[in-house]
Amino acid sequence: MQRELTYAIAPAGPSDATALARVHVDAWRETYAGILPSVYLERMSSALHEHRWRQRLLSTREATLAAEGHKGLVGYVSAERSRRSRTGVEAEITTLYVLKQAQGHGLGRELFTAAARVMAARGATSLVVWVLRDNLKARAFYERLGGRREDVGNEYVGGAVVASVLYRWPDLKGWLAA
């Protein structure tokens, strides 16, 4: 008998910066071990990321939703107008992380869908997400959600150049209705 887990998803605010920073650092260490330089992951600081999160959460252009369970925050998603969009009708999921302890219960899908709804309400008609090429678990997740691989690129992370892949949902309203 599997116990169903319940999480609440709500907009994050500046008071969530400490918890978001902790989840951010823990999730990166869980997700990117073997993909990003270990020295970079070890040196990540919750205090530094808390300051960054507080600044991000004061911005009105980015929407951040946090998922909380009975033991506290376990995941989050952030979205905004796509960095590559000239028209403003393409949204971008800029971050989506769920701690391993909370994975496998549909929470990632719920966070993704909630962010897509927020961006659609802001006028977005399509959605993109960049994911590190070697993050095969995340790539499979986005493919299961119907994302189409459309582009490749490189990002500079932790002192290394890493390949990334762009996934796109060209009809956001249709995807949300399905």
N, C-alpha and C positions, 0 to 999 in steps of 0.2 A: 504494500500500500504506500503510494507516494503522497507525501504531504504537500499541499498546494501552498506556495509562498505568495504573499501579497505585498505589493509595493505601491506607494503613492508617488505620482509624478506631478510636479508643480513647478511653476517658474522660480528660478533661483534669484536671490537678491544678494546685496553686499554682505549680509549677515551669514551667508552660506560659504563665504570665501575660504574659511579655514577647512571645512569639510571637503569642499571641492578640491582644494590643494592636496589634501591627503589622498583622496581617491585618484586624482591625477597622477601623482607620483607613484602610488602603489600599482595603478593600472599600467602605467608605462613600464615599470619594472617587470610586471607579469607578462605583458604583451610583447615587449621588444627585446627580451633576453635572447641573445644569439642573432639579432637583426641589427641592433644599434650597438655602438661601442659600450662595453660593460663599465668602463671608467665613467662615461657620461651618465649612465643610469645610476651608478652608485653615488655620484655627486649631486644628483637632483635634490633640491631642497624644498620641503613643504613651505617653509617660511618665505622663500623667494616666490614660489608659485601662489601663495596666499596673497601677496601684494599684487601680483599680476591679475589674479582672479578678481580682486576687489576693484581694480581699474576697469577690467572688462565688464563687470556687472553694472557699472555705472553708465555704460554706453547704452543707447537706445537702438542702435543699428543691429546688434546681435541679440538673438533670443537664446537663453540658456534654460534648460529644464533639468531638474534634478530628480533622481529616483531614490526614495528612502524606504527602508524596511524597518523592522523592529529593532535592529541594531545600529541604525543610522544610515547615512548616505552610502549607496553602493554603486551609483552610476550617474551619468549625465550626458547630455547632448547639447551642442551649440550649433546654431545656424544663422546665416545672414545672406545678404545679397551676394551672389557669386563674384569672386574676385575677377573672373574673366568676362563677366556680363557687361555689355555696353548699354543694354536696354533696361536692366533692372528687373526683368521678368524671370531670370534664372536665379534660383536660390542655391546655396551650398551648405551642406553639413560640414562644419569645420572640425568638429570633434565629436566622437561618440565612444564612450568607454563604460564598460560594466566590469566590476571586479569579478574575478573567477568564481568566488563563493556564491555569486548571484546569477551566474550564467546558466543557460540551459532551461530557463523558465519562461522565455518569450519576452524578457524585459528589454533586450536590445531592440527587438522589433517594435515594442510599444514606444520606446523613446524615439526611434526613427520616425514612426508614424505621427507621433505627437508633434515633433519638430516640423515635419512635412505639412501638417495641418496649419501650424502657426504661419509658416512661410506662404502657404496658399492664401491664407486670410490676408496676408500683406501684399498679395497680388502676384506671387510667383506662379508661373505656368510650367516650369520645369525645375529639376533638381539635380545637382551633381555632388559627388564626394570623391576626394583623392585618398588613396590608400597606399601604403608602402607595398611595393611589388612582392616582397618576401613575407608579408603578413598574410599567409594563405588562408588562415581561419577567417579573417575579416573579409578577404576577397570572396570566399565562398558564401559568407553571410550576405554580402551585398548582391551577389548573383542570385541567391535564393529569394531575395526581395525584388528581383526583376530588373536590377541595374544592368545596363548595357555598357560593356567596356568600349570606351571611345577614344582614349588618348593615353599616352605615356609621357612621363617627364622625370625630372630629377628634383630632389629637395636636399637642402643642406641641413642636417640634423646631427647634433652632438659631435661636430667636428668631422663628419663624414658626408659624402654625397651618396644618397640612396635613391634608387629608382622607385617611381610611384606610378600608379595606374588610376585613370579617371573612369568612374562609373557614372552613367547618366540615366535619369528617368525623364524622357522627353515630354510626357503627358502627365503632369502631376495630378491634375484633377481626375483623370481616368484611373490612375493608379490608386488614389485614395478611395475612389468609388468601388473598386474591385473587391 
